[in-house]
Amino acid sequence: MVKKIGLLFGIIITLCLIPSTVFAVDFSIDQSNIEAFLQENGEIEVVEEHTYQFEGKFNGVARTLIRKEGSSIHDVTATEKGKALEVKQEDDTYKIYRRGEDETVTIQLSYIIEDSLKAYKDIVVFAWPFFDSSNETAYEQLDIFIHPPKKTEDVVAYGEDAAFATEKQEAGGVIHYAMGYVESGENGDITVAYDKSLFPSVSITEDKLMLEQLLATKQELMDKEKAFIQRKTMLEDISPYVLGAFTILSLILLFFAWRRMHVQKLELERTSESAYFLPKQEMSLPATIAYMNRGQIGPEAMTAALLDLERKGYIKRDEKDKNTFIVVHEQTDHEHEAILIDWLFYTVGQNGVFRTNDLQEFTKTTTNQDIYQRKMDSYKYSVKKEMADHKLIDKPFGIRAAGLLSLIILPFIIIFAIHELYGSMSISLLYFAVLILFAITYRPRTLKGARIYKKWKEFEKKYSNLPDAEWETLVSEEQKRAFIYGFGTNNAPVTQKNIQLFTNNTSSTYGSDTDLMMFVLVAAVLNEQFDEVNSTVTAAATDTTISSSGGGTGVGGGGGGSGAF
């Protein structure tokens, strides 16, 4: 579980470190003016002027121009103070080369748009996004001007997203979209309609009247904005009560979790008795090890499981080769023990014989790696099933309540974000994160689970301080169980104590071929084999797929953005 939380925070940190732009140059676009001159023949001559503030070295600026479906963009040129600059096109991006360092640079860009106008019986419509959500650079001050072919006062205009309610009509029918600051990643579609008589050379696209529909669309946008403001005002009024309710419910949830833990602690102190040395074994050693390791079953736990088969007499070591194990009988106490025997002695090994180097030999073949992985998954599942059968972990109402409450909060996060109530959104997001983490990490033990956990933790502490003389008084069975548990949990104090005991003790306990010292030596070899093979199999199973997509998100598929390199 700790690893899951670490992974979650790792993902969050990684996302925070991802750069917001693909350009490595440090710059800002302080001022941008875009002027589009509509011609009688339907062409649009566009002149853009962008003022860049650079810090450090740079090679030039970039402008992405994504054409709408059916239209075209050509004759792209760039100048600075009347001096022509080199322009290179890469797909929809035009790189304008102008090297420098720590400068303020103003670049003029011009180009022609063709086949972008839609002509109807009464009006001609120019709808175009000069930038879209793919834009990775903010415009500090953006102004867009749309000029008609001739002076007129008969014009309809509106904008959407970042361009909404920024339009104003100037003398001669010029429409000025005073957008001001435009954040990166925003859309900003504009729509301007002039009388059809101003475009005598433009053929009718659709033989119908469009003015009333355009006015209705503009009114619909205004009505939506009005409704949006009303909803935002209402949400501002109720958000303190909503957040207050979330606060109270979260505190109640945490209080009940604390109270449950406190009551259980008192009950354990009242009913539990400390074991003399090793706790009573209520589960198999592999399941106990997995439980004390928060469900993790690594190489050490698998090594311990094999040694436990030997301790219980299901397998034995060959008298001549101590790295060879032979099955004695297969009538095991637990399903996972039978799976382990089948896996190691009849799949990896042969005919009930398993050698420590069989693991690497078996997984050298690619097809065997998949077989090994499936057997390992089956074994782990069976161990965890034994843990589940003992009902060690409770599933109290608190977890379900936390999950339910987080689901209730989630819509409010989205609603607050949509209505630009970022303070309320941030607080709601914090509650959501706390509740999700609570639901993930809060796995309270049942009384039985808490008792088992407490006794084995007491053993770990007691074992770490065990004098050599007292170790001598233990029978071989207890010594082996203690060693297997310590090795399988990879508990540092217990492992260190094992090393100390086996280094200092020179009694006859270790005189025979089946002594504990041989147990220790074989465990080290087995663990190294399991560790290497598991890493190999896991690496082979890893497959990373990377995909990407692109395209304008503006009206009709157009759009673009600005940058530097």
N, C-alpha and C positions, 0 to 999 in steps of 0.2 A: 504494500500500500504506500509505503514511503517512496518507493520508486515511481509509482503512478503520480504522486504529488510533485515529485521532482521533475518528472517528464512534463507535467502540466505547466509548471513555472518556467521550465526550459523553453517550451514552445512560446510562452508569452514573451520572454526575454528576447528570443530569436526574432519574433515578429516586430518587436520594438527596435531592433537593430537593423532591420531591412531598410535600405535607403529609400527615401520618398521619390527619388528621381534617378533615372538611369544615367544622367549626365554627371560627370565627376567635377565639373567646373563650378566654382562658387560665384553665383550671380543672382541678380534680381532684375525684373522688368519693371522699371519705374513708371513709364508712360507708354501707352499704345494708342495710336489713332488708326482707324481703318475707314477708308472712304471708298464706297462703291458707286460708280457712275453708270447708270442704266442708259443704254443706247437705244435709238429707235429700231435698230435691226435686231434687238434682242441680246446683243453682247453686253457683258458687264465688265467694265474696266475698273480694276481694284488697285488702289494705292494704299500701302500700309507703311506706317512709320513706328518703329519700336526703339525705345531708349533703354539700353542695358547698362547696369552698374556692375562691373566686374571686380572681384577681389582675387588677385593672383593671375597666373598666366591663362590664356585662352587662345583657341585657334579660330573661332568664328561663332556664328549663331545658326540656329536651325529653325525651320518653319515647316510644320506638317500641314498639308492641304489635302484633305480627303474630299474628293468630288462626290456629289450626289449621283444616284443611279440615273443614267441617261445624259448626264452633263459631262463637260470636259474642262480641263484647266491647261492653259499653255502660255507661252511667251513669258515665263517667269524670269525676271531680272532683278538685280539688287544694286544699289548705289549707296555711297556715303559722301555727303556734301558734293553731289554731282559726279563723283568718281565711281566708275563701274567696278563691281566686285565679282569674283569668280563664284559661280553657283553650280553645284553638282547635285543631281537628283538620285535619290535612293528610294525606290518605290514611291510612297506619298510624301517623303521627307526631302526638303531642299536644304542642303548645307551651303551656307554663305561664308566663304573663307575671308577672315579678317583677323590676323593675329595681333596680340597685344598683351598688356599686363597692367592691372590696377587702373583701369580706365572707365570712363563713361562714354559709351558709343551709341550713336543714333543711326540706324540702318533704315533705308527706304527700300521697300519691296513692291514690285508691280507685277500684275498678271491679268490674264483675260479669262473670264468664265463664259462658256458657251452652252446653249441649250438648257438653261436653268429656269427660264421663265415659263409660267403656265398662263396661257391666254384663253380668256372666255369671251362671251359676247359683250360683256359690259366692262370687265376689268382685266388687267394683267397682274399676276401675282409673282413676287420675288420672295421665296422662302429659302433661307440659307443659314446654316450654322458655321460661323467663322471659327468656332472652337467647340469641343465636345468633352465628354468625360475622360477621354484618353489623354487630354492635356495634362502634363506633369509639372507645369510651372504656373504660379499665380501671376495674375496681372494686377499691379498695384493701382493703376488707373487706366481703365479701358473706355474708349469712346468710339462708337461706330456711327458713320453718317451714310445715309442712302440718298443719292441724288437722282431726281427724275430726268428724262431727256429734255423736258422743257419746264418752265415755271408753271406751277399749278397749285391750287389750294384744295383740290379734290383728291384726298388720300386717306386710306385706312391703314393703320399699323398697330402691331402689338408684338410683345415678346413673351417667351416662356422661360421657366426656370430662372437662371441668373439674369436674363433680359426682361423679366416680367416687370411691367409698370415703370420701365426706365425710358420709354419712348416719349419724345415731344416733337411737335411739328414746328419747324422753323420757316423762315421766309422762302417762298418759291416752292413749297412742297417738300423741302429737305426734311428727312426724319433723322433725328439725333437720338441714339440710344446711349444715354449717359450711365454706364454700368458701374463706374467707380471700381472698387476692389472686387476682383473675381478670383475666388479660391480655385486651386488646381482641382481637376477631377469633376468640374461642373459642366453641365450642358447650358447652352444659351441660344436657343433658336430664335430667329427673328422672321417676321412676316410683314411685307409691305405691299400694298395694292394701289395701283394708279389706274386712271381711266384708260380704256382700250385705245382711244383716239391718239394717245401719245406714242403708240407703237404701231404705226401703219405697216411696217414690214414684217411684223411677227404674226405667223399663222395661228389661227385659233386651235387650241389643243382640245377643248371640249365645247361643243356648241350648246352652251347653256348659260344662264345668268348665275353669277357667283357672289355678287356684292352682299346680298342679304344673308347668305350662309356665312360669309366671312365675318360680318357684323355680329351674327349669332354666336360664332365661335369666340370672338373677342369678349362678348358679354358673358359667355359661359365661363371663361377663364377668370373674369372679374368676380363672378358669383362664387366660384370655387375659392378664390382668395378671401372673399368676405367670410365665407363659411369657415375657412381655415382659421382666420383671426378670431372668430367667435369661439371655435373649439379650443384654441390656444388659451384664450382668456378664461374659459371655464376650467380647463385643466390646471392653469396657474392657481385658480381659487381652491380646487379640491386636492391638489398635490400634497399640501401639508398633512391633510387628514389621511390620505392614502399611505404616505411615508410613515406617519405616526402609527397607523395600524400594523404596517410591516414591522416596525420597531418593537411594538408590544408582543406580536406573535413570535418574533424571533427570540426575544428575551424569555418568553414563556417556554419555548422549545428548549433553549439552552438550560433553563432552570430545571426542567424535568429530567434532562439528560444528566445534569450534575447530581440531582437528588437520587436518581436511580443508581448511579455509580457509588454514591456515599452509603446508601442503604445496603448495597451488595458487599461493600467493604466491611461494614459492621457485621454482617451475617457470616462472612468468611472468618473473621477474627473470633466469632463465637463458636463456630462449628468445626473449624479445621484444626487438625493436629499435625505437627511437623514430623516428617519421617526421620528415622535415625540417620539414614544416608541416602539411599535411592528411594524416590517416591514409588508408591504402588503403581504398577504399570496397568493403566486402564485401557490403553490402546496399544497397537503395535509400535515398536520403536520408530519405523519410518513415518507413520502418521503423527507420532508425538513430535518428531523432529520437524516435520512440515508445519505442524501447528505452532510450534515455538518460533518458527521462521516466517510467520505470517503467510503461510501457504506457499512459500518459495521452495522449489525442489531443484537444487543445483547439483554440480558434480560431487560435492562433499556428501550430500544426502543420499545420492545414488550409490556411492562407495559404502556408506554406512549401511545401506539396505542389503548390499551383497554380504558384508561382514556379518550382519545380523542373521542371514540365512545359514551361515556357518555356525554361528553361536547356537542356533536352535537345532542344528544337526541335520538340516535339509541337504546341505552340501558339505564336502570335506576337501581339504587340500591334498594333492598328490604327495606321497611320502618322499619321492625323489625330486620333484619339481614344485617348489613352494609357490610358484606363480601360476599353477594349474589347479583348477577346481573341478570336482566331479560331483554330479548329482547322486545323492544317497536315496532319497525318496521324494515324491512330488505331492504328497498329501499335506498341503500347507494349511495354516490357520486362516489365512486371508487371501482374497482374490489377487491383490497386487503382488503377493509373494509368488503365486503361480505364474502370473504374467511375467515377472522378472526372470524366473527360471526358464520359461519358454523363450523369452527374448534373448537372454545371454547364452544359454546352454544349447539351444536348438535352432536359433536363427543366426546369431553372431557366431557362436561356437557350433560344434557338431556332436550329435549322439550323446548329449549330456555332459560334454566336456567343454570347459571354457578356460582359455588362457588370457592373461592380461593384455598381451599384444594382439589378440583377436579383434579388438575394437578398431584399431587403426587399419588392420588388414581388410576387415569387412567394409569399412567406409571409403576405401580407396576407389571402389567402383561406384560410379555416380548413381546408378539405379538403386544400389543398396542404401544410399543416403536417405532416400525417401522412405524406404522400409524401416530404417532405423528411427527416423523421425516419428512415423506412425506408431511404432512400438513404444517409444518414449512417451508420446502423448497418451497412449492407452494406459501406461503404467502410472503416470502422474494423475490421470483422471481417477483411477481406482484408489490411489492413496487419498485423494481429496474426498472421494465418496465415503471412505471409512470415517474421515473427519466429520463429514456432514451427518452420517448416521449416528454419531455420538452427540449431535446437537450441541456443539460447543459455542457457536455464535448465535446470538439472538437476532431476530428481525423485529424489533419493537416498532411501535407506532411512530416513534420519533423520526425514523428514517423515511417512512412513508409521508409523514407530515412535512418534513423538510423538502422532499421531492415535490409534493403537491404545492407547497407554498412557493417554491422556486418557479413552478409552472405558472402560478397565478401572477408572479412578479414579471415574468418574461413579456407578456403583452404590454404591460405598462412601460417597460424599457423601450419597446418599439414605438409605442404611442408618444412617449415623451420625446424621443429622438426625432420622429417625424414632425412634431410640432415645435422643434427647436428649443425645448425646455431642457437644456443640457445639464443644469444643476440637478434637477430632479432625476434625470436619466442616470447621472453618475452615481447618485445615492442608491437608486434602485439596482443599478448594476453591481454595486458593492454588496448589497443584501443578497442578490442572486448568487454572486461568487461565494459568499460565506455559506449560504445554504447548500450549494452544490458540493463544496468541500466538506461540509458537515455530513451530507448524505453519503459521500464517497468514503470518508475516513471513520465515521462513527459506526463501528462494528462491535457493539457491546457483547461481552461474553455472557453466556448463561452461568448459573451458579456452578454447574459442573465444569464448564470451560474455565471459569475464573479459578476454581479450586486446583485444577490440573496445572494451569499456568503458574499460579502462586507457588505450588510445591516444587515444580521444576526450576523456577527462579531461585527458590531457597536452596535447592541442590547446587545450582551453579555457584552461588555465593559460598556455600559450605565447602564445596569441592575445591574452590580456589584457595581456601585457607587450610586444607587438610594436611596434617603433618605426615611425614613419610612413615612414621611408626604406625599410625592408625591405618594407613593404606595397606600395610602388611597384614592387618587383621582381617581384611575383607577377603571373601572367597573369590576365586577366579571368575565366576559368573558375574558378580557385582562389578568387578574390575572391568570386564569386557563391556558390560552395559554402559558403565560410566564413560569408557573410552569411545564407544560407538556414538553415544549421545553427543559428547563434546565434539567429536570429529564431524558428525553430520550437521550440527547447528553452526559449525565454524565459529563457535564462541571463543573470542580471543583469550579471556582469562582461563577458561577451561582447557583450551589447547595449550596455553603456556604451562599450566599445571601438569598436563600429560607429559610434556617434554621434560619438565623438571623431575617428575617421578621416575620416568623411564631412564633418565640420565643418571640420577643419584642412586637408584635402587639396584643392588647387585645380588639380591638374594636368590635362592634356588627356585623361586617362583618362575624364573625365566629359563630354566634349564632344558626343558623338553622341546620337541619339534612343534608342539602345539602351544607354546607359551605366548604370553601377551606381547612380548617384544616382536615376534614374528607377525603378530596381528598388526602392530604399528607399521612395520616395514612394508607389508603388503598393502596396507591402506594408502601409504604415500604413492606407491606405484599405480594403484588403481585410480586414485584421484587424478593423477597427472594424465592418465589415458582418457578418462571420462571428460576432463576439462578440454583437452585438445580436440577430441572427436566431437563433442557438443558444439564447440566453436566452429568447426569445419562444416557440420551439418547445418547450423543456423545461418552461416554466411552463404551457403549454397542456396538456401531457401529464400534469401532476401532478394527482392526484385523491385526496383524503383522505376516508375513510369512518369515521365515528364511530358506535359502537353501544353500547348499555348494556342491562343486565338486572338484575333484582332479585327479591326474594322471600325468605321465611324459610328458614333451613337447619336449623332444629330438627326434632324429632320430629314427623312429620305435617305438616311445612311451617310450623310456628309459629316464634316467636322474638321478637327485639326487641333493644333497646339503649337507652343513655342518652346525653345530650349537653346542650349549652347553646348559647345564641345571644345 
